[in-house]
Amino acid sequence: MTASKQFSDEYLQYLTVLIAQLDRASIARFADLLLESRENETTTFFMGNGGSASTATHFVMMSPLAAGSLRNHLELLACVIIKPL
């Protein structure tokens, strides 16, 4: 087995353990809140500082709420980037 194959196998096993520990009820509640916000046409803000700003931006732009037939709801998602002084 090559080193890269071994690394890949171990990493995927690690991710499998992490994914199994996710609180699916909390994930569903978060999704419900996003859908509720869209249905009520309220704005949902995602905030980030430093690297987290990139994560917030990515989430807003890659969100299923911003994709495909839901593109007209993009204005309901907002990203706030906090830049240190």
Secondary structure, DSSP 4 states (H G I P E B T S, - for coil): --HHHHHHHHHHHHHHHHHHTS-HHHHHHHHHHHHHHHHTT--EEEEEETHHHHHHHHHHHHSGGGSGGGGGGGGGEEEEEE---
